[in-house]
């Protein structure tokens, strides 16, 4: 919902203002979740936290809008490095906090972190002039026109959704897999795989540095090859700890390399509609993730870990196919970045 109705605002309202308001919303919602004794209020607070987390989808197009075509890859790579650390460490840190204290402590920690970073962002982010003065209803409806207008956006969204489906199939079932023999890990031990996945940081940085030289499409193809290799190793050696670790490292390297490269393509489509385009792209991305989680769980229940690997390889293969469609029809988006 936030991607559809909040993300577009970045094209018509100062992103610094939006980020400040969302930070306040995130802190308040986290404190409500921490203190409430009502299930209804807890659900409402978690929903509101999801809205407040749209901060990320304001920061990424903000950074892209401040960069030049030559350094866009490096800028997005840097932002994605921080995002990667947050996503992956959150699983481990929240698991430890919940284990040591209780689930409420996780929300209190979130409120404190959101307060600190909200203040820092408001103090140091530059003010920006919105790219559009379009009325809000027309702004939201224009997202449909953007989908119809830009083949590169459709291709990027579908490609990203497919590899993110594979990624979520893995993470939705990994804890279940290592909970069983021969690993027999508890939830806290399973959470440590989030630390292993920090290899994604390297992928984000390397991709950001190389994407202008290699080209977006080629960089994504390389990244998808790494993901395919990672799932293959995870399938062949899934009962061995080191085989699983090597597979996860390769998968995360590929996922975040592909994401940075794809976002360079997305943010080069229309500089006056970057927030809306990012909202469309990320909506497809998360829908793919939800599909992957569902498919992964079904595959695990029926065919165990090998079923998850086969489903994930099918998603990655589909992403590779889509990424190479219409090679001659979609033009270069700028002089240094080929689609």
C-alpha positions as CSV (number, residue, x, y, z in Angstrom):
1,X,0.0,0.0,0.0
2,X,2.8,2.4,0.9
3,X,4.5,1.8,-2.5
4,X,1.3,2.7,-4.3
5,X,0.1,5.6,-2.2
6,X,3.2,7.1,-0.4
7,X,6.1,6.5,-2.7
8,X,4.7,8.7,-5.5
9,X,4.7,11.7,-3.2
10,X,8.4,12.0,-3.6
11,X,7.8,13.5,-7.1
12,X,5.6,16.3,-5.8
13,X,6.6,16.9,-2.2
14,X,10.1,17.6,-0.7
15,X,11.6,14.2,0.0
16,X,13.3,15.6,3.1
17,X,9.8,16.6,4.5
18,X,8.4,13.2,3.7
19,X,11.3,11.4,5.3
20,X,10.9,13.5,8.5
21,X,7.2,12.8,8.8
22,X,7.6,9.1,8.1
23,X,10.3,8.9,10.8
24,X,7.9,10.3,13.3
25,X,5.2,7.9,12.2
26,X,7.7,5.0,12.5
27,X,8.7,6.0,16.1
28,X,5.1,6.4,17.3
29,X,3.9,3.1,15.7
30,X,6.8,1.2,17.2
31,X,6.1,2.6,20.7
32,X,2.4,1.7,20.4
33,X,3.4,-1.9,19.4
34,X,5.8,-2.0,22.4
35,X,3.2,-0.9,24.9
36,X,-0.1,-2.2,23.7
37,X,-2.0,-5.1,25.3
38,X,-4.6,-5.2,22.5
39,X,-4.3,-7.5,19.5
40,X,-6.1,-5.0,17.3
41,X,-3.8,-2.2,18.3
42,X,-0.7,-4.4,17.7
43,X,-1.9,-5.3,14.2
44,X,-2.7,-1.6,13.5
45,X,0.7,-0.6,14.8
46,X,2.5,-3.2,12.7
47,X,0.6,-1.9,9.6
48,X,1.6,1.6,10.4
49,X,5.3,0.5,10.9
50,X,5.1,-0.8,7.3
51,X,3.9,2.6,6.1
52,X,6.7,4.4,8.0
53,X,9.3,2.0,6.5
54,X,8.6,3.7,3.2
55,X,11.5,6.0,4.2
56,X,13.7,3.6,2.3
57,X,11.7,4.0,-0.9
58,X,12.1,7.8,-0.5
59,X,15.9,7.7,0.2
60,X,16.8,5.6,-2.8
61,X,15.2,7.8,-5.5
62,X,16.4,10.9,-3.6
63,X,20.0,9.7,-3.8
64,X,19.5,8.7,-7.5
65,X,18.1,12.2,-8.3
66,X,21.2,13.9,-6.7
67,X,23.7,11.7,-8.7
68,X,25.0,12.1,-12.3
69,X,24.6,9.3,-14.9
70,X,28.3,8.6,-14.4
71,X,28.2,8.0,-10.7
72,X,24.6,6.7,-10.4
73,X,25.8,3.1,-10.0
74,X,28.2,3.9,-7.2
75,X,25.7,6.0,-5.4
76,X,23.0,3.4,-5.5
77,X,25.6,0.7,-4.6
78,X,26.5,2.7,-1.5
79,X,22.8,3.1,-0.5
80,X,22.1,-0.6,-1.1
81,X,25.2,-1.5,1.0
82,X,23.6,0.1,4.0
83,X,20.2,-1.4,3.2
84,X,21.8,-4.8,2.9
85,X,23.4,-4.5,6.3
86,X,20.1,-3.4,7.8
87,X,18.0,-6.2,6.2
88,X,20.3,-9.0,7.0
89,X,21.5,-8.0,10.5
90,X,17.9,-7.2,11.5
91,X,17.1,-10.9,11.4
92,X,20.0,-11.8,13.6
93,X,19.8,-8.8,16.0
94,X,16.0,-9.0,16.5
95,X,16.4,-12.8,17.1
96,X,18.9,-12.2,19.9
97,X,16.9,-9.4,21.4
98,X,13.7,-11.4,21.4
99,X,15.5,-14.4,22.8
100,X,17.2,-12.5,25.6
101,X,14.2,-10.3,26.5
102,X,10.8,-10.6,24.7
103,X,9.1,-9.6,21.5
104,X,8.2,-6.2,23.0
105,X,11.9,-5.3,23.3
106,X,12.3,-5.6,19.5
107,X,9.7,-2.8,19.0
108,X,11.4,-0.6,21.6
109,X,14.7,-1.1,19.9
110,X,13.1,-0.2,16.6
111,X,11.7,3.0,18.1
112,X,15.1,4.1,19.5
113,X,16.8,3.4,16.2
114,X,14.1,5.2,14.2
115,X,14.5,8.2,16.5
116,X,18.3,8.4,16.1
117,X,18.3,8.0,12.4
118,X,15.3,10.2,11.8
119,X,17.1,13.1,13.6
120,X,20.3,12.5,11.6
121,X,18.4,12.3,8.3
122,X,16.5,15.5,9.0
123,X,19.7,17.4,10.0
124,X,21.9,16.3,7.1
125,X,19.7,15.6,4.1
126,X,19.6,18.5,1.6
127,X,16.3,20.2,0.7
128,X,15.1,19.4,-2.8
129,X,12.6,20.9,-5.2
130,X,9.9,18.4,-6.4
131,X,10.1,17.5,-10.0
132,X,6.3,17.7,-10.5
133,X,3.3,19.7,-9.4
134,X,0.8,17.1,-10.4
135,X,-2.3,16.7,-8.1
136,X,-2.2,13.7,-5.9
137,X,-5.0,11.6,-7.5
138,X,-3.5,12.2,-11.0
139,X,-0.1,11.4,-9.6
140,X,-1.2,8.0,-8.4
141,X,-3.1,7.2,-11.6
142,X,-0.1,8.2,-13.7
143,X,1.7,5.1,-12.5
144,X,-0.5,3.1,-14.8
145,X,0.6,5.3,-17.8
146,X,4.2,4.8,-16.8
147,X,3.9,1.1,-16.9
148,X,2.3,1.2,-20.4
149,X,4.8,3.8,-21.6
150,X,8.2,2.2,-20.6
151,X,9.2,-1.3,-21.7
152,X,12.4,-1.0,-19.7
153,X,10.3,-0.5,-16.5
154,X,8.1,-3.6,-17.3
155,X,11.2,-5.7,-18.0
156,X,13.0,-4.5,-14.9
157,X,10.1,-5.1,-12.6
158,X,9.4,-8.6,-13.9
159,X,13.1,-9.6,-13.9
160,X,13.5,-8.3,-10.3
161,X,10.3,-10.0,-9.1
162,X,11.5,-13.4,-10.4
163,X,15.0,-13.3,-8.7
164,X,13.5,-12.0,-5.5
165,X,11.0,-14.8,-5.6
166,X,13.9,-17.2,-5.6
167,X,15.6,-15.3,-2.8
168,X,12.5,-15.4,-0.6
169,X,11.9,-19.1,-1.3
170,X,15.3,-19.7,0.2
171,X,14.9,-17.5,3.3
172,X,11.3,-18.6,4.0
173,X,12.5,-22.2,4.3
174,X,16.1,-22.1,5.4
175,X,15.3,-22.1,9.1
176,X,13.0,-25.1,8.6
177,X,15.7,-26.9,6.7
178,X,18.5,-26.4,9.3
179,X,16.0,-27.2,12.1
180,X,15.9,-30.8,10.8
181,X,18.6,-33.4,10.8
182,X,21.6,-33.3,10.3
183,X,21.7,-29.8,11.6
184,X,19.1,-29.6,14.3
185,X,19.7,-25.9,14.9
186,X,17.4,-23.8,17.1
187,X,15.9,-20.4,16.0
188,X,18.8,-18.4,17.3
189,X,21.4,-20.6,15.6
190,X,19.5,-20.4,12.3
191,X,19.4,-16.6,12.6
192,X,23.2,-16.6,12.3
193,X,22.9,-17.4,8.6
194,X,21.9,-13.7,8.3
195,X,25.5,-12.9,9.1
196,X,26.7,-15.2,6.4
197,X,24.4,-13.3,3.9
198,X,26.3,-10.1,4.6
199,X,28.3,-11.1,1.5
200,X,25.6,-9.2,-0.3
201,X,27.5,-6.0,0.8
202,X,30.3,-7.0,-1.6
203,X,27.8,-7.6,-4.4
204,X,26.2,-4.2,-4.0
205,X,29.5,-2.3,-3.9
206,X,31.1,-4.2,-6.8
207,X,28.0,-3.9,-9.0
208,X,27.8,-0.2,-8.3
209,X,31.4,0.3,-9.4
210,X,31.2,-1.9,-12.5
211,X,27.7,-1.4,-13.9
212,X,28.6,1.6,-16.1
213,X,31.6,-0.3,-17.6
214,X,29.9,-3.7,-18.1
215,X,26.4,-2.5,-18.8
216,X,23.2,-3.1,-16.9
217,X,21.9,-6.1,-18.8
218,X,25.3,-7.8,-18.8
219,X,25.8,-7.1,-15.1
220,X,22.4,-8.6,-14.3
221,X,23.2,-11.7,-16.4
222,X,26.5,-12.2,-14.4
223,X,24.6,-11.7,-11.1
224,X,21.9,-14.2,-12.1
225,X,24.6,-16.7,-13.1
226,X,26.0,-16.4,-9.5
227,X,22.6,-16.9,-8.1
228,X,22.0,-20.0,-10.2
229,X,25.4,-21.4,-9.2
230,X,24.6,-20.7,-5.5
231,X,21.3,-22.6,-5.6
232,X,22.9,-25.5,-7.5
233,X,25.6,-25.8,-4.8
234,X,22.9,-25.5,-2.1
235,X,21.0,-28.3,-3.7
236,X,23.9,-30.6,-4.2
237,X,25.5,-30.0,-0.8
238,X,22.5,-28.9,1.2
239,X,23.1,-31.4,4.0
240,X,26.6,-30.0,4.5
241,X,27.1,-26.8,6.5
242,X,29.9,-25.5,4.3
243,X,28.0,-26.3,1.1
244,X,25.0,-24.4,2.5
245,X,27.2,-21.4,3.5
246,X,29.0,-21.2,0.1
247,X,25.6,-21.4,-1.7
248,X,24.1,-18.6,0.4
249,X,27.1,-16.4,-0.1
250,X,26.9,-16.8,-3.9
251,X,23.1,-16.2,-3.9
252,X,23.4,-13.0,-1.8
253,X,26.3,-11.7,-3.9
254,X,24.2,-12.2,-7.0
255,X,20.9,-10.8,-5.6
256,X,22.3,-7.5,-4.5
257,X,24.5,-7.2,-7.5
258,X,21.5,-7.6,-9.7
259,X,19.4,-5.2,-7.6
260,X,21.9,-2.4,-7.8
261,X,22.2,-2.8,-11.6
262,X,18.5,-3.0,-12.1
263,X,17.9,0.1,-10.1
264,X,20.4,2.0,-12.2
265,X,18.2,1.0,-15.2
266,X,15.0,2.0,-13.4
267,X,16.2,5.4,-12.2
268,X,17.5,6.2,-15.7
269,X,14.0,5.9,-17.3
270,X,12.4,9.2,-16.4
271,X,14.1,11.7,-14.0
272,X,10.8,13.5,-13.4
273,X,9.0,10.4,-12.2
274,X,11.7,8.5,-10.2
275,X,9.5,8.1,-7.1
276,X,6.6,6.7,-9.0
277,X,8.8,4.4,-11.1
278,X,10.6,3.2,-8.0
279,X,7.2,2.5,-6.4
280,X,6.1,0.4,-9.4
281,X,9.4,-1.4,-9.5
282,X,9.5,-2.2,-5.8
283,X,5.8,-3.3,-5.8
284,X,6.6,-5.9,-8.4
285,X,9.7,-6.8,-6.5
286,X,7.8,-7.5,-3.2
287,X,4.9,-9.3,-5.0
288,X,7.5,-11.6,-6.4
289,X,9.0,-12.1,-3.0
290,X,5.6,-13.0,-1.6
291,X,5.1,-15.5,-4.4
292,X,8.5,-17.0,-3.8
293,X,7.9,-17.4,0.0
294,X,4.6,-19.2,-0.7
295,X,6.1,-21.4,-3.5
296,X,9.1,-22.2,-1.3
297,X,7.0,-23.3,1.6
298,X,4.8,-25.5,-0.6
299,X,7.9,-27.0,-2.2
300,X,9.5,-27.7,1.2
301,X,6.4,-29.3,2.6
302,X,6.1,-31.7,-0.4
303,X,9.7,-32.3,-1.5
304,X,11.9,-31.0,1.3
305,X,15.0,-28.8,0.6
306,X,15.6,-30.1,-2.9
307,X,12.1,-29.0,-3.9
308,X,12.9,-25.4,-2.8
309,X,16.1,-25.5,-4.8
310,X,14.3,-26.7,-8.0
311,X,11.6,-24.0,-7.6
312,X,14.3,-21.3,-7.0
313,X,16.3,-22.4,-10.0
314,X,13.1,-22.1,-12.1
315,X,12.6,-18.5,-10.9
316,X,16.2,-17.6,-11.6
317,X,16.1,-19.1,-15.1
318,X,12.9,-17.2,-15.9
319,X,14.5,-14.0,-14.7
320,X,17.5,-14.6,-17.0
321,X,15.1,-15.2,-19.9
322,X,13.1,-12.0,-19.3
323,X,16.3,-9.9,-18.8
324,X,17.4,-10.8,-22.3
325,X,14.1,-10.2,-24.1
326,X,13.9,-7.4,-26.7
327,X,17.6,-6.8,-26.6
328,X,17.5,-4.9,-29.9
329,X,14.3,-3.0,-29.1
330,X,15.1,-1.4,-25.8
331,X,17.6,1.4,-26.4
332,X,20.5,2.5,-24.1
333,X,19.2,4.7,-21.3
334,X,22.4,6.8,-21.3
335,X,25.7,6.9,-23.0
336,X,27.5,4.8,-20.4
337,X,24.9,2.3,-19.3
338,X,23.4,-0.4,-21.7
339,X,20.2,-2.1,-20.9
